[in-house]
Amino acid sequence: FSIFIFINSSFAQQKLIDCNIKGCNSKFSFTYGKVVVRAKLPRAQGTWPAIWTLGSNLETVGWPGCGEIDIMEQLFEDFDMIQCAVHTPATFGDQTIVKQVAVSDVTQNFHEYGLEWTPEKLEFFVDDQVYFTYSPEIKTLENWPYFNDQYILLNIAMGGNLGGEIDPNFSQDTMEVDFVRVYQKR
């Protein structure tokens, strides 16, 4: 079977991303800013598309110490349900902070999935509508490892907790990405 991620962005043209069988990893890392990804999600049973970030210090501090921000993950039970998640040393596994939101027609039409990351908060939105904000009152490395650069990943996993059972007749599917944008204040 095959999985495709089509990217029609200037990142692809400028070689700022590296795409392979595992997905697309950006060669660009940043601290604070607004990430917006315009994408149309796959429809096949068993697909688990995601737009997320990992700390650039993954190699030195490991996961979840580096921090992981799931900007968008699609759920297999309902293709029009997505979620965001925050993984830190204090919030991973059964303690992961997750928020779900219904978004209609995600497999037929493009939607903009985003994150506003500041020193104070992580704010998640779809089509400019904020649906979750993570902002611990007192920030420590345990609950806020977001003091360092993060890099962007786009992938489609198969099966697992969010992908569900893979359709035995599955042959291929696509997450079509129109653009990936990062805005930062100067």
N, C-alpha and C positions, 0 to 999 in steps of 0.2 A: 504494500500500500504506500501511498505518498501523501505528504502534507506540504502545502505551499504557503509561504508568506510573500505576497507581492507588495513591494514598496515602491511608490511613485514619489519619492521625496528627494529634496536636495541632499539629504544625508547620504542616500545611496549613490548619488552622482558624485559627491565629494569624497566618497570612500571613508565616511565617518562611522560606518557600521560594518560589522563582519557577520555575514549570514552563512550558516551551514546547516547540517542535518539537525543540530540541537536547537536552532532558532537564530535570532539576530541579537548580537551584543554590540552595544555602542562602544566606540573607542573614545568617546567623549564622556568625561565625568565632570560633575559640578556640585557646588554647595549653594543651596537656596535658589529658588526660582519657580517658574511656572512651567509645567510639562503638559503639552496637549498632543494627543495622538488621535487622528481621525481614521477610524477603521470600520470595516464591515466584518462581522464575525462568522465563523464556520457554523454549519448546521448539523453535521453528521454526529450521530450518537457515539459517544466515547471521546470526542475532542474536548480539550481543556485549554482554550486560548488564554493568554495572560500578557499583560503589559505591567512591568514591574521594575524596581531598582534594587541594587545591592550596593553595599558600601565598598568603596575602592580598597579599603583596608581588610578585605576578606582574607587574604593570604596571611596576614599577620595576627588578626584577632579572631578569625573564624566566624562561623554563623552560630547563633544569631547576634553575636557581639558587634558585627559590622552593621547590623540593621538591614531590614528588608522592608520595602514599601510596595505592596501589591496595589497598583493603581486600578487595575481591572482584571478580574477573573470571571469567566462565564461558567454558570452552573449547568450540569447535565440534566437535572430534574426539570428545569424550565429554561428554555433557551432565551427567554426575555427577562431573565433575572441575572444580574451581575453582582459582584461584591468587591469591596476593597478590604485590605487587611494590613495590620501593623505588626511586624515581628521584631521583638527586642529581647534581650536577656530576661526581662520581666514578663514579656507577653508573647510566648511561643507555645507550640503544641496545643494542649487543652486550654491554655490561657491566652491564646491569640485573640486580639481584638479584631472583630469582623463586623462589617455593616453591609447589608444587602439592599438593593434597590431594583425595582422593576423598570425596564426600559423596553418599549415596544419595538418590534421589527428590527432587532439588531442584526439579524442574518440577511435581511433584504436591503437595508439602507445604512449609510454611513452615520456614525455618531462620533462626537468628540468626547474622549475620556481624558480626565485631567487631574492634576495634583498641583496645588499651590503650597510650596514648602518655604517656610520662613523660620527664623530662630525660635519663634513662639509656637508654631502650629504646623500640622499637616492638614490641608483642606482638600477633600475629594469631591469631584464634580463630574456630571455628565451633561453635555450640551449646555454649559454655563450654569447649571443648577447644582448648587452645593447640597450634598446629601450626608456628609459626615465630616466632623472635625475632631482631630486628635491633638490634645494640648494638655499634657500633664502640668499641674500647677508648679511642682518642683521638678526640674529636669535633672536627671542623673544619667550616667552611662547605662544603668540598668533599664530605665524606661525611655531614654531619649539618646540613642547612639547616633543621632543625626547631626553631629557637629562636623562631620567629615564628608568628603566627596562621595557621591553615589553615581553609579552608571546605569543606563537604561537597557533593559532586555525586553524583547518581544519573542514569544514562542507559542507553539501549539503542542502541548503534551498529549499523550494518549492514555486513556484509562485513569486509574487512581481515584482518590477521594472525590475530586470535583469533576473528573471526566466520566466516571461511571463505566459501565460495561461497554466494550467496543462492539459495535455492530459486526457480526460475522461476515456480512457482505460489504464491509467498508472497503473502498478502493482509494479515494482521495478527497480532500477538502481544502479550503483556502481561508486564510484570514487576509483580507485585502486592506492594505494600509495606504491611505492617501498622503498623509504627512505625519512627521514627528517633529514637534517644535519645542524648544526650550527658550523661555524668556527670562532675562535676568536684569536687575537694576544695576546701573553703573555707579 
